[in-house]
Amino acid sequence: MIFRNFQILVLLGLVVVTAGCATSPSQKIVGAWQSELGGFPVLAKYTDETVSIGDYAAVSYQIEGGKLVLAQEGSRPRLLSFPSADEMVQTDTLTGTAHKFTRVK
């Protein structure tokens, strides 16, 4: 009986751990992120569909194959990576320049 309960607990633990790993970039990106640009602080706020930076109007975006694509003329796709839950890196697909963001809690 004790062994059976232990098996159930281990199974539940594995489900919780793997569920945490299954979040997609579109789920991870939602929230407020802080960075620097030219030595000045930048605050980007992502919802499920838009991003707003500072006091500028929100812009629609999509995440396609791990790339952030803004619905704004002249913008290029950026590769998205999340080294941790509170760190996001956007890499310009043309120049390879990486821009790091930290989640605001």
Buried (B, 14 or more C-beta within 10 A) or exposed (E): EEEEEEEEEEEEEEEEEEEEEEEEBBEBBEBBBEBEEEEEEBBBBBEEEBBBBEEEEEBEBEBEEEBBBBEEEEEEBBBBBBEEEEEBBBBEEEEEEEBBBBBEE
